[in-house]
Amino acid sequence: MQFLNLWLCVLVAASALFAASCMAVDELITKDGTRLVGTFDKLEGGNIHFTDSSAGALRIPVDKVAALNLEKEAKVKIRRGDDVQVQEDATIFTDKGILYVRGKEGGDEATPLERLKGINETVPDTRAAWSASLIGSFGWTEGNTKTYSMGFRGDLKREGKSNSQGIYAEGHYLQDRNVKEQQVRQREYAAGYYYRYIFSFRLTIDLTEDVTFNELAGYHWRSTTGLGPGYYLVREDRLSAHIGAHVTYTYEDLMFGADNRSYWGARARGEIDWISANAMYHVNFKSEFLFDFDETKNLVVNNSLLAEAKLASWANAGLLVRHSWDNMPVPGFFRHDYSLTFTLGLTWSGRWV
């Protein structure tokens, strides 16, 4: 029995020694003398990513590293220039704390860590991101109030590194059956396009075209073209905030034989869009101020807030709140107009070159 226990101890010890010999152990020494033992992961964003056997994942600034000793050679991708997309295959190894790089052509080059921009860093996906969405709403009340309403909105967007563009179409209809005359209180349809060029410092140039059909407002159709600068306060994969100020030119095809008119104006616009980390929730807020330079000096404010939650991979439900204010409303209408509707929709997104 004692002989058997002795052999078991020998086998366990041998297994431990074999595992230790197979495991690559790297060493990093900082300029203040701290010695870390574990695994070198990558060089990214000016930091060494190192997994210490005791402390876990760490990030150490390159300028604080005195020496790096790798247990064995490693095939990696390195970056020497500023463009993160330009990566080259190489083999790295160390000798007495000095890093050596061997390229495809061969030859070992002693390369200080400070001269490299990245080693095995995460390369962002620069392919254009496409997304499509369609939401619809329907409402019916019977009793003290008798209304019927419906609406829809469809969007197709393309987000690239240096530009963003999209098209949309929407419609809103509201009928109040308690009113003897003019039961239709809202019948408005619109379609539009936007193109946004994005500079590296997040400044943008925006071009928009919106066409609205609304006979209750006294015109068959209205075309509004906008052009002006904008700026991304935040531009990340799941969060963006953009503001813009545009000069607008509007042309209206008026009803009842009235002469068509055109005029210049100004527009201030802001939008915030957020998607949760697990892509289960989505919130979008838009606000715009429209001012006409013609004799009417009309001012219009439009706000909308959409909050959605996924029901399935492509389906979602949400709540849409809209508010409009017009300092010169059509006779018989109020200055303020509010709506609160529940929505059902479909969403899709993907990336292409």
C-alpha positions as CSV (number, residue, x, y, z in Angstrom):
1,M,0.0,0.0,0.0
2,Q,2.8,2.4,0.9
3,F,4.5,1.5,-2.4
4,L,1.3,2.3,-4.3
5,N,1.0,5.7,-2.6
6,L,4.6,6.5,-3.4
7,W,4.0,5.8,-7.1
8,L,0.9,8.0,-7.1
9,C,2.9,10.8,-5.6
10,V,5.6,10.4,-8.2
11,L,3.0,10.4,-11.0
12,V,1.3,13.6,-9.7
13,A,4.6,15.4,-9.4
14,A,5.7,14.3,-12.8
15,S,2.4,15.5,-14.3
16,A,2.8,18.8,-12.6
17,L,6.3,19.2,-13.9
18,F,5.3,18.3,-17.4
19,A,2.4,20.8,-17.4
20,A,4.7,23.5,-16.1
21,S,7.3,22.7,-18.8
22,C,4.6,22.9,-21.5
23,M,3.1,26.2,-20.3
24,A,4.7,29.3,-21.8
25,V,5.7,31.7,-19.0
26,D,6.6,35.3,-20.0
27,E,8.1,37.9,-17.8
28,L,7.6,41.7,-17.8
29,I,9.7,44.0,-15.6
30,T,8.6,47.6,-15.1
31,K,11.0,50.6,-14.6
32,D,10.1,50.7,-10.9
33,G,11.4,47.1,-10.5
34,T,8.1,45.3,-10.4
35,R,8.3,41.8,-11.9
36,L,5.3,40.2,-13.5
37,V,5.2,36.5,-14.6
38,G,2.4,35.3,-16.8
39,T,1.5,35.7,-20.5
40,F,2.1,38.5,-23.0
41,D,-1.2,39.1,-24.8
42,K,-0.8,42.2,-27.1
43,L,0.4,45.7,-27.6
44,E,-2.5,48.1,-28.2
45,G,-3.2,51.7,-27.7
46,G,0.2,52.4,-26.2
47,N,-0.3,49.7,-23.5
48,I,1.1,46.2,-23.0
49,H,-1.7,43.8,-22.2
50,F,-0.3,41.2,-19.9
51,T,-2.0,38.4,-17.9
52,D,-0.2,38.0,-14.6
53,S,-0.4,34.6,-12.9
54,S,-1.5,36.3,-9.7
55,A,-3.0,39.6,-10.5
56,G,-4.8,38.6,-13.7
57,A,-5.2,40.8,-16.8
58,L,-3.2,44.1,-16.6
59,R,-2.4,47.0,-18.9
60,I,1.0,48.6,-18.5
61,P,2.0,51.7,-20.5
62,V,4.9,51.0,-22.9
63,D,7.0,53.8,-21.5
64,K,6.9,52.1,-18.1
65,V,8.3,48.8,-19.3
66,A,12.0,48.2,-18.7
67,A,12.2,44.6,-20.2
68,L,10.1,41.9,-21.7
69,N,11.1,38.3,-21.8
70,L,9.1,35.9,-23.9
71,E,9.3,32.2,-23.1
72,K,9.3,31.3,-26.8
73,E,8.9,32.7,-30.3
74,A,5.4,33.8,-31.4
75,K,3.9,34.4,-34.8
76,V,2.0,37.8,-34.6
77,K,0.7,40.7,-36.6
78,I,2.5,44.0,-36.0
79,R,1.8,47.6,-36.9
80,R,4.5,50.2,-37.4
81,G,2.5,53.1,-38.9
82,D,-0.6,55.1,-37.8
83,D,-3.1,53.2,-40.0
84,V,-4.5,50.4,-37.9
85,Q,-5.6,48.6,-41.0
86,V,-2.0,48.1,-42.2
87,Q,-0.7,45.0,-40.4
88,E,2.2,42.8,-41.3
89,D,3.0,39.2,-40.4
90,A,6.1,38.7,-38.2
91,T,7.7,36.5,-35.6
92,I,8.8,38.0,-32.3
93,F,11.2,36.8,-29.7
94,T,13.3,38.3,-26.9
95,D,16.9,38.0,-25.8
96,K,17.9,39.5,-22.4
97,G,14.8,41.7,-22.3
98,I,15.2,43.0,-25.9
99,L,12.5,42.4,-28.4
100,Y,13.4,41.1,-31.9
101,V,11.2,41.1,-34.9
102,R,11.6,38.7,-37.9
103,G,9.7,39.6,-41.0
104,K,8.7,37.5,-44.0
105,E,12.0,38.1,-45.7
106,G,13.9,36.9,-42.7
107,G,16.5,38.8,-40.7
108,D,16.2,39.6,-37.0
109,E,15.8,43.2,-36.1
110,A,16.1,44.5,-32.5
111,T,13.0,46.7,-32.1
112,P,12.2,48.7,-29.0
113,L,8.6,48.4,-28.0
114,E,8.2,52.2,-28.3
115,R,8.8,51.9,-32.1
116,L,5.8,49.6,-32.6
117,K,2.2,50.8,-32.7
118,G,0.6,47.4,-32.2
119,I,1.2,43.7,-31.7
120,N,-1.9,41.4,-32.2
121,E,-4.1,44.4,-31.6
122,T,-7.8,44.3,-32.4
123,V,-8.4,45.7,-35.9
124,P,-11.7,47.5,-36.2
125,D,-14.2,46.4,-38.9
126,T,-14.3,49.3,-41.3
127,R,-16.9,47.8,-43.6
128,A,-20.0,49.9,-44.0
129,A,-22.8,49.0,-41.6
130,W,-26.2,48.7,-43.1
131,S,-29.5,48.8,-41.1
132,A,-33.1,48.6,-42.1
133,S,-36.2,49.1,-39.9
134,L,-39.9,49.3,-40.3
135,I,-42.4,50.2,-37.5
136,G,-46.1,50.6,-37.6
137,S,-48.8,51.8,-35.2
138,F,-52.6,51.5,-35.0
139,G,-55.1,53.0,-32.6
140,W,-58.9,52.9,-32.1
141,T,-61.0,54.4,-29.4
142,E,-64.8,54.0,-28.9
143,G,-67.0,55.7,-26.3
144,N,-66.4,59.2,-25.0
145,T,-63.8,59.6,-27.7
146,K,-64.0,58.1,-31.1
147,T,-60.7,58.2,-32.9
148,Y,-58.9,56.1,-35.5
149,S,-55.2,56.5,-36.1
150,M,-52.4,54.7,-37.8
151,G,-48.8,55.4,-38.8
152,F,-45.7,53.9,-40.3
153,R,-42.0,54.7,-40.6
154,G,-39.4,52.9,-42.7
155,D,-35.6,53.6,-42.7
156,L,-32.6,52.3,-44.7
157,K,-29.2,53.5,-43.5
158,R,-25.6,53.0,-44.4
159,E,-22.9,54.0,-41.9
160,G,-19.3,54.2,-43.3
161,K,-16.1,55.4,-41.8
162,S,-16.2,58.8,-43.6
163,N,-19.9,59.1,-44.6
164,S,-23.4,58.3,-43.6
165,Q,-26.5,58.2,-45.7
166,G,-30.1,57.0,-45.6
167,I,-33.6,57.2,-46.9
168,Y,-36.9,57.1,-45.1
169,A,-40.6,57.2,-45.6
170,E,-43.4,57.8,-43.1
171,G,-47.0,58.5,-42.8
172,H,-49.5,59.5,-40.1
173,Y,-53.3,59.5,-40.2
174,L,-55.8,60.6,-37.5
175,Q,-59.6,60.7,-37.7
176,D,-61.8,62.1,-34.9
177,R,-65.3,60.8,-35.4
178,N,-66.8,63.0,-32.8
179,V,-66.2,66.1,-34.9
180,K,-69.0,66.8,-37.4
181,E,-66.8,68.6,-39.9
182,Q,-63.2,67.9,-40.8
183,Q,-63.0,64.6,-39.0
184,V,-59.6,64.0,-40.5
185,R,-57.3,65.9,-38.2
186,Q,-54.0,64.6,-39.6
187,R,-53.1,63.1,-42.9
188,E,-49.4,63.6,-43.6
189,Y,-46.9,61.6,-45.6
190,A,-43.2,62.3,-46.1
191,A,-40.1,60.8,-47.7
192,G,-36.5,61.9,-47.7
193,Y,-32.8,61.4,-48.1
194,Y,-29.7,62.5,-46.3
195,Y,-26.0,62.4,-46.9
196,R,-23.4,63.2,-44.3
197,Y,-19.7,63.5,-44.9
198,I,-17.7,62.9,-41.7
199,F,-14.3,64.4,-41.2
200,S,-11.7,62.7,-39.0
201,F,-12.3,65.3,-36.2
202,R,-16.1,64.5,-36.2
203,L,-17.2,67.6,-38.0
204,T,-19.7,66.9,-40.7
205,I,-21.3,68.4,-43.8
206,D,-25.0,67.5,-44.1
207,L,-27.2,67.5,-47.2
208,T,-30.9,66.7,-46.7
209,E,-34.0,66.5,-48.9
210,D,-37.4,66.1,-47.5
211,V,-40.7,66.0,-49.4
212,T,-44.0,66.3,-47.4
213,F,-47.6,65.7,-48.6
214,N,-50.1,67.4,-46.4
215,E,-53.3,68.9,-48.0
216,L,-54.6,69.9,-44.5
217,A,-51.8,72.4,-44.3
218,G,-52.8,74.0,-47.6
219,Y,-50.3,72.5,-50.0
220,H,-50.2,69.5,-52.2
221,W,-46.5,68.9,-51.5
222,R,-43.6,70.7,-50.0
223,S,-39.9,70.2,-50.7
224,T,-37.2,71.3,-48.2
225,T,-33.5,71.1,-49.1
226,G,-31.0,71.6,-46.3
227,L,-27.3,72.1,-46.3
228,G,-24.9,72.9,-43.5
229,P,-22.3,71.8,-40.9
230,G,-22.8,69.4,-38.0
231,Y,-20.8,67.8,-35.3
232,Y,-20.7,64.4,-33.6
233,L,-20.6,64.9,-29.8
234,V,-20.3,61.1,-29.5
235,R,-19.8,58.6,-32.3
236,E,-19.5,55.0,-31.1
237,D,-20.8,51.6,-32.3
238,R,-23.8,51.8,-29.9
239,L,-24.1,55.4,-29.0
240,S,-24.1,58.6,-31.1
241,A,-25.1,62.2,-30.6
242,H,-25.1,64.7,-33.4
243,I,-26.1,68.3,-33.8
244,G,-26.3,70.4,-36.9
245,A,-27.3,73.9,-38.2
246,H,-28.5,74.1,-41.8
247,V,-29.6,76.7,-44.3
248,T,-32.9,75.5,-45.9
249,Y,-34.7,76.2,-49.2
250,T,-38.4,75.3,-49.3
251,Y,-40.7,75.1,-52.3
252,E,-44.5,74.6,-51.8
253,D,-47.1,73.5,-54.4
254,L,-50.1,75.3,-52.9
255,M,-53.8,74.4,-53.2
256,F,-56.9,76.2,-54.3
257,G,-55.2,78.0,-57.2
258,A,-52.8,79.9,-55.0
259,D,-49.5,80.9,-56.4
260,N,-46.7,78.4,-55.5
261,R,-44.1,79.9,-53.2
262,S,-40.5,79.4,-52.2
263,Y,-38.5,80.8,-49.4
264,W,-35.2,80.4,-47.5
265,G,-35.0,79.4,-43.9
266,A,-32.8,77.9,-41.1
267,R,-32.9,74.7,-39.2
268,A,-31.2,73.4,-36.0
269,R,-31.3,69.7,-35.5
270,G,-30.1,67.2,-32.9
271,E,-30.3,63.4,-32.6
272,I,-29.3,60.9,-29.9
273,D,-29.3,57.2,-30.7
274,W,-28.5,54.4,-28.2
275,I,-28.5,50.6,-28.4
276,S,-27.9,48.5,-25.3
277,A,-24.8,46.2,-25.1
278,N,-26.9,43.1,-25.6
279,A,-28.9,44.8,-28.4
280,M,-32.2,44.2,-26.5
281,Y,-33.1,47.9,-26.1
282,H,-33.0,50.9,-28.4
283,V,-33.7,54.6,-27.8
284,N,-33.8,57.4,-30.4
285,F,-34.5,61.1,-29.7
286,K,-34.8,63.7,-32.4
287,S,-35.4,67.5,-32.1
288,E,-35.5,70.2,-34.7
289,F,-36.2,73.9,-34.9
290,L,-37.4,75.3,-38.3
291,F,-37.5,79.0,-39.0
292,D,-38.7,80.6,-42.3
293,F,-37.2,83.8,-43.6
294,D,-40.3,84.8,-45.6
295,E,-42.8,87.4,-44.6
296,T,-44.6,85.0,-42.2
297,K,-41.5,84.4,-40.0
298,N,-43.0,81.0,-39.1
299,L,-41.3,78.9,-36.4
300,V,-41.9,75.1,-36.0
301,V,-40.5,72.8,-33.4
302,N,-40.6,69.0,-33.8
303,N,-39.6,66.4,-31.2
304,S,-39.8,62.6,-31.2
305,L,-38.8,59.9,-28.7
306,L,-38.8,56.2,-29.6
307,A,-38.1,53.5,-27.1
308,E,-38.0,49.9,-28.3
309,A,-37.4,46.4,-26.8
310,K,-36.7,43.3,-28.8
311,L,-39.4,40.6,-28.9
312,A,-37.4,38.3,-31.1
313,S,-34.3,38.5,-33.3
314,W,-36.0,40.6,-35.9
315,A,-39.1,41.9,-34.1
316,N,-39.5,44.6,-31.5
317,A,-42.2,46.6,-29.7
318,G,-41.9,50.2,-28.6
319,L,-43.4,53.5,-27.5
320,L,-43.3,56.5,-29.8
321,V,-43.9,60.0,-28.3
322,R,-44.2,62.9,-30.8
323,H,-44.6,66.6,-30.1
324,S,-44.9,69.5,-32.6
325,W,-45.3,73.3,-32.0
326,D,-46.3,75.8,-34.6
327,N,-46.5,79.5,-34.0
328,M,-48.9,79.9,-37.0
329,P,-51.1,76.8,-37.1
330,V,-53.7,76.1,-39.7
331,P,-57.1,77.7,-38.8
332,G,-59.0,75.3,-36.5
333,F,-55.8,73.6,-35.2
334,F,-53.9,74.1,-31.9
335,R,-50.3,75.3,-31.7
336,H,-49.2,72.2,-29.7
337,D,-49.8,68.7,-31.0
338,Y,-49.0,65.6,-29.0
339,S,-49.2,61.9,-29.8
340,L,-48.4,58.8,-27.9
341,T,-48.5,55.5,-29.8
342,F,-47.4,51.9,-29.2
343,T,-45.4,50.4,-32.1
344,L,-44.5,47.0,-33.6
345,G,-41.6,46.8,-35.9
346,L,-38.9,44.8,-37.7
347,T,-35.2,45.6,-37.7
348,W,-32.1,44.2,-39.4
349,S,-28.5,45.1,-39.6
350,G,-25.2,43.8,-41.2
351,R,-21.9,44.9,-42.7
352,W,-20.7,45.0,-46.3
353,V,-17.8,46.6,-48.1
